[in-house]
Amino acid sequence: MDKDEKRKSARPVILGTGLFAAALGIAGAVWLSNGGAVASTCPVRADAAQSIDDAATGELAALLPSSQWRDYSDIAFQDADGNPVTLADFAGKKLLINFWATWCAPCREEMPFLDALQARYGGDDFEVVAISLDIGSDGPVAAAQFLDEIGAENLALYADPSYELFERLRNEAVTLGLPATVLVDNEGCEIAVLQGPAHWDTPDGHRVVETLLEI
């Protein structure tokens, strides 16, 4: 099976169960649509997207290169202390942004891999920014408890208990379910999107991150 065939089999997205499925009234699989009419303020980086596409094989075969070049620098969420944060605060770093929730079983499975990835590559040039979408004032508390339970020592806690960030991403057809991951360059511009979980702390995941760091 060649890479394109693997991607065709990998693209159905299994939505997280629980709250998200109930809210949308959706069950089973959906197909990613990344074609929303969204104004872009980022330059086209076809070479960067192609490099990521070439690197995305095996465990990361479903990672899709950007065709929209969205600017994420203004997306807002909060840190562990409830202080406002935007991606502009990470300027100069290339980021793996992961959207997750404690009620999403695939998210829970993926989180230890992201913690290990941050331990391996996190620093001045790269960071895993995992944003919990658990709703309400208890949402960040639940997320913090889960990270503590799994022994995550490298991921900072970020959250959007309002769920407004996810609604924006869904309206722009960036993501339809959880988990979802977006790779951005050091100016906050979209390079690639992954629907669903992945074992990031593997040779396939390492290759993608190392390619991101090189472009």
C-alpha positions, 0 to 999 in steps of 0.5 A: 500500500502506498502513502496515498492509499494509507491516507485514504484509509486513515482519513475517517475521523472517529469523534470523541465520545461523550459531550462532543458527540452529544452536542453535535448529535454525531456518531461514528466517522466523519470526513475532514473538510479543510476548505472553509473560506477563511481569510489568510494573513500568512504567506503561502509556504508550499515548500514547508507543507510539502516537506511535512507531507513527505515526512508524514508516513506510518503513524502520522500518515493522516497528517495533512499539509495546509492548504489554507495558511491560517494565522493562529497567533491570536487564538486565546486560551488560559494558563494553569493560573487562569491568566489569558494566553495567545499563541503570540506569546510563543512567538519564535517557537514552532508549535504542536497545538493539540486540542483535547479533553478528559472525556475524550478516550483517544485524547487520554491515550494520546497525552502520554505520547505528547508529554514524552515528545515535549520532554524530547524536543521542548525548548527555545525552538519547539513546544507542545501546547496541549489545550484542554477543552473541558467546559466550565470552571471545573474544566481546568481542574479536571484537566490538571488532575488527569495530567497528574494521574498519568504522571505528565511532567513536561506539558504545561496546562492550558485550557479553554473552558469556554469552548469558544476556541473549538467552536471557532476552529470547527466553524472554520473547518479546521477540526470536527472532533477531538483530538485534533493537532495543528502544526504551526511555524514560528510566526503562528502560521498553519503548516499541517493538521491532524484529525484524531490521535497519534503516537507522537513519541515514535520514529514517525512522530520524531521525523515530523517534528524534526522536519518542522524544526528544519523548515 
